Amino acid sequence: MSDTTPVVTVTRRSLLLGAGGAAVSAPAMVRAESIGSAPRIAVLGAGVFGTWTAEQLRRRGARVSLLDAAGPAHSRASSGGESRMTRAGYGKDAIYARMAVASLTEWKKLSLLSGLPIFHPTGVLFFFQGENPYLTESLRVHRELGLPTQALSHVEMARRFPMIDFAGVSAGMFEPGFGALMARRSVQTLAQRFQADGGAFLSFAAAPPRPAGDRIDALHSTSGERIEADHFVAAAGPWMAKLFPEVIGRRIVATRQEVFTFAPPPGNHPYRPGAMPGWADFNGGDVYYGFPDLEGKGVKFAHDSHGPDVDPDRNDRRPTDAALAEVVAFRDRRFPGLRGAPLATAEVCQYENSANGDFLIDRHPRWTNMILVGGGSGHGFKHGPEVGRIAAELTLDGTRPDPRFSLATKGTKPNRAVI
């Protein structure tokens, strides 16, 4: 680096300007400044995983710069959009149940700091056709964790939730302590708190990192800017394969997903929060899920089936008639009171899937100071606080995550095992 290369110290004023919505432009070179011996860390990607990782690192005393090309939870990010489900029902996968419980504590704390709610405690109802090991294993894990999850019969569900037609359904479980997270709002609120507490946000469109032995000393932007740090975390969601084509490749793949909301009947209808829960119909393995009418947005419906592979930069955001017809057919069967309900919104987003649905939280196989975080796989949002904690401990302490989060366990052929 030339002695004449400008070095910019990010001030509290510039941080608050960034928190107010104006992007802080990265200069020719930015150094993530140290505080005494505190490590300088650059986190690439201001989605839910990246922003929580940045916050967890900041809490541990690191000097953290959070980088994103378009801002926290922007419209093309996997963390964008309105709502995400938080629940601890994961079948035999107790690791995700524990992570969901721990993360919910953090979400509730953040919700208290937000001007509008981040967490809506609607409760979550899962229901099943016939005997299902996912149900029995979830109930077993929840008993071990001391959760107040309720096993419900067909009759009990029909009595408590009359807006749903439970034809063909034999059993379900209700998680009263969980519900909906307001996705974009929560990430943007967290990013603002992170900046107000001393973290830095920089607008930075990263180029694929350049080889440099067993470590890297800087990230470069597509326009030639450069940011230096002691450690780097890449949490770039569906762009991970573009940044690390040789390492990630087909191990994380973006798929197109469509989400719809419908206008409920006027007045004191049964589709409001408090009457209707968040829900998921296992539907013989072809899962649909949704929410009540959150904040007047409409009653949400989505088909939890991976759509076609997409490029996140070219994903066509126009909804299809075929996807709408599929959701309407399901809606009319399970929620007969919404037959004929007008379409309120139609959105196209993406999942960024690992082959089996497990997250990636691991060190880069070549660069010892680069941590890779991703593979939310359509269920990751709720786990943001715990993913951030695990990534921060790996970065600062070298604490190895559970082996199922390793790069070595990530295949290239779809074999979804986590729901």
Secondary structure, 3 states (H helix, E strand, C coil): CCCCCCCECCCHHHHHHHHCCCCCECCCEEECCCCCCCCEEEEECCCHHHHHHHHHHHHCCCEEEEEECCCCCCCCCCCCCCEEEECCCCCCCHHHHHHHHHHHHHHHHHHHHCCCCCEECCCEEEEECCCCHHHHHHHHHHHHHCCCCEEEEHHHHHHHCCCCCCCCCCEEEEECCCEEEEHHHHHHHHHHHHHHCCCEEEECCECCCCCCCCCCCEEEECCCCEEECCEEEECCHHHHHHHCCCCCHHHEEEEEEEEEEECCCCCCCCCCECCECEEEECHHHCCEEEECCHHHCCEEEEECCCCCECCCCCCCCCCCHHHHHHHHHHHHHHCHHHCCCCEEEEEEEEEEEECCCCCEEEECCCCCCEEEEECCCCCCHHHHHHHHHHHHHHHHHCCCCCHHHCHHHCCCCCCCCCC
